[in-house]
Amino acid sequence: MAEGARIIDGKAFAAGLRARIADAVPAFEAATGRAPGLAVVLVGNDPASAVYVGSKGKATVAAGMASFEHRLPATATQAEVEALLRQLNTDAAVDGILLQLPLPGHLDEQAAVAVIDPDKDVDGLTPVSAGRLALGIAGMVPCTPYGCLLLLQDRLGDLSGKDAIVVGRSILVGKPMGQLLLGANCTVTMAHSRTKDLPALVRRADIVVAAVGRAEMVKGDWIKPGAIVIDVGINRLPAVQGETKGRLVGDVDYAEAAAVADAITPVPGGVGPMTIACLLRNTLVAAHRRAGLADPEGF
């Protein structure tokens, strides 16, 4: 790693953010007589999704919030899923609703997400939330890109005037990341796997956010010396001899990029821990807004 380069420790930052959220919960309880509430809906028996839901529930309780877990069978109909979401929309104890994706193949994810009350949309995925973000109106912001923004601001402070590139255009990360960087007064290039001469575009950037879903696609010689690299990708490589399972890598060739960049997020331990921390942050903010209170300071 080049002299001066450092690892951006998302795990440590997320732990600090979660602690600050937990410290802010008692004031909300004192003002409203209840804790902020997060409802998570899991449809089906996908093992990875079940693990994620369990982790989110534990983190919610650890922060002093109320956790409501709802499980529907894999055979649930579109009408049953949407009915549950509408019920949660009207539940006064629920400030945030998260529909765990992916849904079983017979269900329409986009239609289901659109049912969620935008003011409870702590995943920031409804059309209204996306529109608010694009227009610069206060609303719920997707957790992973918001976590990336917090890491960048912690490292760089004011992002104004920075040349940023986002590699990836998903509705979960790429597109909202671009909007957040624009909101922070960066000059933003949106790129993807079909962009012409992608290495040259990445090489211009002070900030590189890789969220394209291809293992180690971004190489070290793509990185401008002194750039900040945020690697959102998480990919498992095929196991080699002596391994029971392949190692996890990001969308950036970490060893190469770390030799050039000023700072870089590792995989795992970089962006990943920020997602749940920002989910709790969104729930706290949504609770304040629903109660007619000012947004909690420092979030």
N, C-alpha and C positions, 0 to 999 in steps of 0.2 A: 504494500500500500504506500502511495506517495506520502512524503512528509507533509503533515498538516491535514491529511484526509482523516476522517473519523466515521465510525459507525453511528448512524442515527438510531438510537435505542427506543423503538416504539413501545416495547414492553414496559420500560421504566416510565416513559411519558404517560402511557395509558394508566398505569398504576397510580400515578400522581393525580391524573384527571378524575379517576374513579374515587379517590380519597376526597377530593374537593367537592365532588357531587354528593358524597355521603355526608360531608360536613354541612352542605346547604339544605339537606332534606328536613332537619328539625325546624328550621325557620318557616318552611312551607307548611309543615304540620301544625305549627303554632298558629299560623294565619288562617288555616282552612279546616282544621280538625281532622285531617286525614293525610295519609301518605300518597305521593304520586303513584299511579298504578299503570303497569305495562301488561297487556294481554298478548300472548303469542299463540298463533293458530298453526297447528301441524296437521297436514292431511296425508294419510298414508304412513308407511313404515320404513321410509328411506333411512338407513343407518346413520349416514353423515348428518342428515337433517335432524335426527333425533338427538345426536350429540350436541349440535349447535343449539338446539332448543334448551337442552339441559343446562348448557353453559350460560345461556342468557338468563334463565331462571335463577340460577345460583348467584350470578352477578347482580341481578335486580334485588334480590333479598339482602345480599351483602351491603348494598348501598342504602338499605333502609326503606326501600320501596315495596309496594305490594305487587306480587307476581301472580298472574292469572294464566294458566296453561289450558288450552283447549285442543283436544285431539279428535280428529274425525277419521273414519276408516278410509282406506284407499278407494273404496267403492262409493264414497260420497258423491252426490250429484252437484252440478253447478249451483242449483237452487239451494241446496243444503249449505254449501260453503258461503254463498252470498247472504243467506238468512242469518247465519252466525255472525258474519261481519256487521250486518245491519243492527243486530242485537247489541254488539259491542259498541257501535256508534252511539247508542242511546244510553249506555251504562255510565252513570255518573262517577263510578269508582275507577273507570278506565280512562287514562289520559293518552295512552299510546297503544296503537294496534300494529302488530307485525305479523304478516302472513308469510310463513316460512316457504321459500321457493327452493327448488322447483316443485310444482304440483304434479300429481299423476297426469299422465299424458292425455287423458280424455277431458281434462278441465281447461278452461280458457283463463290463463293467468292474468292477462291484461284486463279482461272484463272483471275478474274478481278483485284485483287491486283497485280498480276504479270505483268500487263500491265503498272503500274505506273513506271515512270522513277526513278531508285534507288536514284538518286541525289536529287529528290524532295519527296522522300518517308519519310515524317516526322513522320509517324507512325512506321517506321522501320520494316515493315512486308513483304517486297518483299523477294524472295529467295536470291537475290543479297545482300540485307541488312543483312540477317541472315548469309550469308557466310562471309561477311566482318567482322561481329562481332566475328564469330568463329575464323577467321584468325588473328584478332587483327588489321585489316585495318580500317582506318578512314571511317566512314559512319554514316548513320542515325540509332539511337538506339531507341527501343521502349520506349515510354514516361513513362509508369508506372514503369517498373523496373529501369529506369534511375533515376526517382524520389526517389525510395527506396534507391538507392546507394547514392544519395546526402544527404538524411537524415542520413544514417549510417555514412558517412564521417563527417558530421557536428557534430555528437555525439562522434565518436571515433577517428577522424583524420585518421591516417594511419591504413588501415585494414590488412596489411601484417601479415601472420601467424595465423590469426583468424580462428577458426573452425566454418564454416557456414553450415547451412542446409536450403535447399529450399524444402518446402512441396508443390508439385504441378509441373506439367510438361507441361503446356500449351505453345503454341507458342507465346501467348500474353505476358505472365509474367514469368512463371516458367523457361523455357529453356533460354531465354535471361538473366534472373536474375542470373542464374548459370554462364553464360559466363562472365557477368560483375563482379561478385565476384571473379572468377578465374583471370580476368584481374587485379583485385585489390590485387592479391596475397593471397587470402584466400584459405584454404583447404575446398573444397566444396563437400557436399553430396547432391545428387539429390534424393528426396524421393517423395512418392505419396500415394494414399489411399490404395494401395495394398502392400506397403512395409512391410516386416515382422519386428515385434517388433519395430514399429515406435516410441513409447514413449522413448525407450532406446536410439535410434539414436538422437532424438531431445534433450534429456537430456545431451548429450555430447557437444552441440553447444554453442559457444559464441554469435553467431548471428542466429536467427531463422526468416526466411521469410515464412509466411503462405499464400499460394495462391492456395488452393485446392478446394474452393467453397463449403465447408460444414460448416454449422453454429456451432461455438464454438467447433470444433473438437479437437483443441489443448488445453489440460487441464493444469492447473497450476502445477501439479506434474510432467509434462513432461519437465518443464523449469528448466534449470540450474540456480542456484542462481547467480544473477549479469549479466545474459544474456541480450542482446538487442533483442526485439521482434518487428518485422515489420509485421503488419497484413494487407494484401492486400484484404482480403475477404470482401464482403458486402452482407449480407443475411437478408431478412425480415422474422421475426418469425410470426407465426399465431397470430392474435389478441386474447387477453384474455379479460375477463369481464372488462368493463369500458374503453376499448381502441377502437378507431375507426379504427386503423390499427396497425399491429404488429410492434414492435420496430426493428430497424436495429442493427445487430450485425456482427462481423467479423468471421473469421475462428478460432479465439483464444477466449477462455473463459477469457474475459478481467479482471474480478474481481479476479479470481484465479491467473492469470499470473502476474498481476500488484503487487501482494503481494510478488512475488519472483524475478521478473526481475529488472534490473537496470533502464531500460527505455523501454517504449512501446508506439506504436501508437494507438490512439483511433479510433473507428468507430462509427459515421463518424468523419471527421476532421483530419484524419491522412494522409494516402497515397492519398486519392481521390483528394484533391486540387492540389497535385503535378503533376497530369497527364496533365491538361491544361497548367500549367506553363511550363512544359517540352516540350509540343507541341510548344509553342511560342519560347522556347529556340532552338528547332530543326529548326524551320523556320528561325530564325535569323542566325544560323550557316549555313544552306543550302544556304541562300541568299549570305553570304560572300563567300562561296566556289564557287558558280555559277558566282560571279562577279570577281573571281580571287583574292580575298582579303584574308588576313590571318584570321584565326578564331578569333572572338571577345574574348578579354581577360576575364577570370573569369567565363567562361561558359563550 
